Each structure stands twice: as C-alpha cells, then as structure tokens.
C-alpha cells in the first residue's frame, strides 16, 4: 500500500482508479465492506484501488464542543487499511477551504483530476461537499458528466442494528468490549510504550505490571479485563487494570498489564493491549492482602476466559 498526501503525489500515477471515500474511524465491519468492495472492483477493472480519507477529522476543525474520542488514530487506521489489501491511501489534509468546496468542484478536483476515478464506492449514508450537499443522486449525475459509475452499499447489520463508529464507541466506553468485537471484526486495542510506574505491582503485590504511556483517545470503562498483550516477540495472555487504582488513591488514569506467561524487562518496549472481556469494576480494598487475593482470582478467571476458542486473537 502506498500513502500519498497531495494531489501532486498521485495525479500522474493513475491510469484510472476505483475509489472509496470516508473518515473510517474504527475501520469497522461497515468500513471493511467498502474496502473489500473497492478492492474487488479494482481487480475486475484492472485498476488500482484508492481509499480517500482526511486528517484531521472534520469534527476537529468545525466542532466547538468536546469531540468524541477516536476509535483508531491515524497510524492504526492506515495499518488496518493496508491489511485489507488496498493499493493507495490518499490522506488529504482537511481544511476550511476544502470544506467550502461545492460538490461539483470537489469531484472535479479530487476525484476526476487527481484520481482519474472510473468507479466510486460509497456507504449508505455518505454525503460530501459544502454543507454536506452532495449525496448518491448528485454523485451519479456528476459521474455521468465525468465518466465514472457510482455504487452505494447497504449498511452492515450486526445484532439487529447498523454498525457505526458511534455504536462501537459507546460499547467500549461502557466496558462492553466483548460485544464490540463483532462490530469491529477484532478485539478493541490500545497501544503505547511501557514506562516506569510506581513499582507497586511487583514490589508490594507480587504481580509485576507493565505501565503504558497512553497515546490513544478511547479507553474502556475503568475496571479489570482479560486481555491479550502483544509484544514484538509474541502475544501473551494477560490481565489489565484500567483506571485510577482507588486503593492507592491515584488521580491519573492508567493502564497496567500483568502478563501471565512472560518473564523479562519490558521497559521502553512497544505494547499493544487487546481487550477481550471485562472481569469486574474497580474497587477500593481494605488492604494489600485483600487486594492480592482479588488479583489472584482475577488471574484465574482471565486464564479461563482466554483459554476458550471464542477468545482467540484472530
């Protein structure tokens, strides 16, 4: 997959293209249907497949209110798109000037001149251009004028409702990470670098933990989770605590991961945490012994969950 960021980077390279457009936060099952379809269409026509997306997200430009946290930051979004087998990602800088383009000018500038589009694949709710004036019917008309076809996909349904970034975000924030997996097509994950914490896990409790330097925006509801811990050297069953450690009176959100089958120095190593199932909520314990007993129970339950076929990291 090739990442390009300006029209000059791509306009001379494409004899034609099959294109899909969107923000793709989460690269969830609905987005995956679009990516699969644009790749299949490109293969049928003998053309490259192109995903056009935007950075920053339009909400970060226009919304004065606090924006919802992203499910996937740009690096993970690009990684997931590459895994889907697309040829190009055209990541356009989103500006107020871009947003002010009327639909016709947007299509001429970006789809026709830059991408030489021959087929466009859009989602069921896609709209574009100034004031989101452009929809499926207008795109079909512009396609007739400029020589490309438009295919609109139906929504993807999971659990009697449409798969959407908003629905997934609400599930994760509620701690329903197991239920979010069918919508994402994978377990929800966060990633970061292991940093030095207060060394309470190993020194005081006998359960050493890897403390993550947080870079993601969306985190599951505070509590204890069965997780898969992914290092560069392998994937290990683990139990993670996310929250404020009320027994110790912490005031800053932390993610601490106890790897069950790993021995070694993790400091400064990249770590991905895939959330499988919530085990319990955070609780303030009367002392260290009560906390240690609960951690032992958490580990036993986490092992049982992660050993099941349904909990495998696919």
PEDAVEN-V507121 format. One record per backbone hydrogen bond with DSSP energy under -1.0 kcal/mol. CO is the residue of the C=O (numbers start at 1). NH is the residue of the N-H. E is the energy in kcal/mol with one decimal. If there is no record, write none. Layout:
CO NH E
CO NH E
This chain:
2 89 -2.3
4 91 -2.6
7 10 -1.3
7 11 -2.9
10 13 -1.8
17 118 -3.2
17 119 -1.4
18 50 -2.8
19 121 -3.1
20 52 -3.0
28 32 -3.1
29 33 -1.6
30 34 -1.3
31 35 -2.5
32 36 -2.7
33 37 -2.2
34 38 -2.5
35 39 -1.9
36 40 -2.5
37 41 -2.7
38 42 -2.0
39 43 -2.1
40 44 -2.3
41 45 -2.1
42 46 -1.1
42 47 -2.6
48 18 -2.2
49 88 -2.0
50 20 -1.9
51 90 -3.1
52 22 -2.1
53 92 -2.8
57 60 -1.7
58 61 -1.3
58 62 -2.0
59 63 -1.9
73 77 -2.5
74 78 -2.7
75 79 -2.0
76 80 -2.6
77 81 -2.2
78 82 -2.5
79 83 -1.8
81 86 -1.1
82 85 -1.6
87 2 -2.7
88 51 -2.3
89 4 -2.7
90 53 -2.1
92 55 -2.3
95 99 -2.2
96 100 -1.4
98 101 -1.3
101 130 -2.3
102 106 -2.4
103 107 -2.4
104 108 -2.3
105 109 -2.6
106 110 -2.6
107 112 -2.6
108 113 -2.4
111 117 -2.3
116 17 -1.0
118 149 -2.1
119 19 -2.7
120 151 -2.9
122 153 -2.6
123 126 -1.3
128 134 -2.9
129 132 -2.7
130 133 -1.1
134 128 -1.9
135 139 -2.4
136 140 -2.4
137 141 -2.0
138 142 -2.7
139 143 -2.5
140 144 -2.1
141 145 -1.6
142 146 -2.0
143 147 -1.8
143 148 -2.0
149 120 -2.7
151 122 -2.7
156 163 -2.9
161 158 -2.5
164 168 -2.0
165 169 -2.6
166 170 -2.2
167 171 -1.9
168 172 -2.5
169 173 -2.5
170 174 -1.3
171 176 -2.4
172 175 -1.7
172 221 -1.1
175 177 -1.8
176 180 -1.2
180 184 -2.0
181 185 -3.1
183 29 -2.9
188 275 -3.0
190 273 -3.2
192 271 -3.1
193 213 -2.5
194 268 -2.9
200 204 -1.7
200 205 -1.6
201 207 -2.9
210 257 -2.5
211 195 -3.1
223 242 -2.8
224 279 -3.6
224 280 -1.3
225 240 -2.6
226 276 -2.4
226 277 -1.6
227 238 -2.1
228 274 -2.8
229 236 -2.8
230 272 -2.3
234 231 -3.2
236 229 -3.2
237 260 -2.7
238 227 -2.5
239 258 -3.1
240 225 -2.7
241 256 -2.6
242 223 -2.4
243 254 -2.3
245 248 -1.5
245 250 -1.3
254 243 -2.3
255 212 -2.2
256 241 -2.9
257 210 -3.3
258 239 -1.9
266 269 -2.2
269 194 -2.5
271 192 -2.0
272 230 -3.1
273 190 -1.9
274 228 -2.1
277 226 -2.8
280 224 -2.4
287 291 -1.8
288 292 -2.9
289 293 -2.2
290 294 -1.9
291 295 -2.5
292 296 -2.1
293 297 -1.7
294 298 -2.6
295 299 -2.5
296 300 -2.0
297 301 -2.4
298 302 -2.8
299 303 -2.6
300 304 -1.8
301 305 -2.3
302 306 -2.6
303 307 -1.4
305 308 -1.5
309 312 -1.3
